[in-house]
């Protein structure tokens, strides 16, 4: 139909911890949601999956963005900018990007991750 019903799932080390609201019938969703989660000192990566909700079958993965602990260490004040989605299934073509704002707050004993998920295109 030329549109999608997108939502995001945020995973830390492959454990789903956040699901945004679904934005119906759009290719340019706006969520305006912000979350903070506690990070284990041993975490490896934070992944944001952009999904397409489907009432009649399994939801489709549109694409994902993965931020590793090393990437966050290279940007101690946080990472912000438009990031292109990468494929989850190598046989699927992926188009789209999200503006990502990720910050690690606090010290080694009480680290939190602030992930701002605003929109996509």
C-alpha positions as CSV (number, residue, x, y, z in Angstrom):
1,X,0.0,0.0,0.0
2,X,3.0,2.3,0.1
3,X,2.9,2.7,3.8
4,X,4.0,0.9,6.9
5,X,3.0,0.6,10.6
6,X,6.4,1.1,12.2
7,X,7.5,0.7,15.8
8,X,10.9,0.2,17.4
9,X,12.3,-2.4,19.7
10,X,15.4,-1.6,21.7
11,X,17.6,-4.5,22.7
12,X,20.6,-4.7,25.0
13,X,22.7,-7.7,24.1
14,X,19.8,-9.3,22.3
15,X,17.4,-8.8,25.2
16,X,14.4,-6.7,24.3
17,X,13.9,-4.0,26.9
18,X,11.8,-1.3,25.1
19,X,9.0,-1.2,22.6
20,X,7.8,2.1,21.2
21,X,4.2,2.8,20.2
22,X,3.2,1.8,16.7
23,X,2.7,4.8,14.3
24,X,0.0,3.7,11.8
25,X,0.1,4.0,8.0
26,X,3.3,6.1,7.5
27,X,6.8,5.9,6.0
28,X,7.9,8.9,8.2
29,X,6.9,8.0,11.7
30,X,7.3,10.4,14.7
31,X,7.5,8.8,18.1
32,X,8.9,11.5,20.4
33,X,9.7,8.9,23.1
34,X,12.6,8.9,25.4
35,X,13.8,6.1,27.7
36,X,16.5,5.5,30.3
37,X,17.7,2.0,31.2
38,X,20.4,0.7,33.6
39,X,23.4,-0.8,31.8
40,X,25.3,-3.7,33.2
41,X,29.1,-3.0,33.1
42,X,29.6,-6.0,30.8
43,X,27.1,-5.0,28.1
44,X,28.3,-5.4,24.5
45,X,25.8,-3.6,22.3
46,X,22.5,-1.7,22.0
47,X,20.4,-2.5,19.0
48,X,17.3,-0.6,17.7
49,X,15.1,-2.6,15.4
50,X,12.6,-0.8,13.2
51,X,9.6,-3.1,12.8
52,X,6.5,-3.1,10.6
53,X,3.4,-4.3,12.6
54,X,1.2,-6.7,10.7
55,X,-2.2,-7.8,12.0
56,X,-2.5,-10.8,9.7
57,X,1.0,-12.3,10.0
58,X,4.3,-12.0,11.8
59,X,5.7,-8.4,12.1
60,X,8.4,-7.6,9.5
61,X,11.8,-6.3,10.4
62,X,12.5,-3.1,8.3
63,X,16.1,-2.8,9.5
64,X,18.3,-2.2,12.5
65,X,20.9,0.1,14.0
66,X,23.5,-1.4,16.3
67,X,25.7,0.6,18.7
68,X,28.5,-1.3,20.4
69,X,30.1,-0.5,23.7
70,X,33.3,0.4,21.8
71,X,31.4,3.0,19.7
72,X,30.0,4.5,22.8
73,X,33.5,4.6,24.4
74,X,34.7,6.5,21.3
75,X,31.9,9.1,21.9
76,X,32.0,9.7,25.7
77,X,29.6,12.6,25.5
78,X,27.1,10.6,23.5
79,X,26.3,9.8,19.9
80,X,23.9,11.8,17.8
81,X,23.0,11.9,14.1
82,X,21.1,10.2,11.3
83,X,22.0,6.6,11.0
84,X,21.2,4.3,8.1
85,X,19.4,1.1,8.8
86,X,21.2,-2.1,8.1
87,X,19.7,-5.4,7.0
88,X,18.8,-8.1,9.4
89,X,18.1,-10.6,6.6
90,X,20.9,-10.5,3.9
91,X,18.3,-11.3,1.2
92,X,16.3,-8.2,2.0
93,X,17.0,-4.7,0.7
94,X,16.9,-2.1,3.4
95,X,16.2,1.6,3.0
96,X,15.7,4.1,5.7
97,X,17.4,5.9,8.5
98,X,16.7,7.1,12.1
99,X,18.1,10.1,14.0
100,X,19.7,8.5,16.9
101,X,20.7,10.2,20.2
102,X,22.4,7.8,22.7
103,X,24.1,8.9,25.9
104,X,25.7,6.9,28.7
105,X,25.1,8.6,32.0
106,X,26.7,8.1,35.4
107,X,29.8,6.2,36.5
108,X,30.9,2.6,36.3
109,X,28.8,1.5,39.3
110,X,25.5,3.1,38.2
111,X,25.6,3.6,34.4
112,X,22.3,4.4,32.6
113,X,21.6,4.6,28.9
114,X,19.5,7.4,27.5
115,X,18.2,6.5,24.1
116,X,16.1,9.1,22.3
117,X,13.9,7.7,19.6
118,X,12.1,10.5,17.8
119,X,11.3,9.6,14.2
120,X,12.4,7.7,11.1
121,X,12.3,8.0,7.3
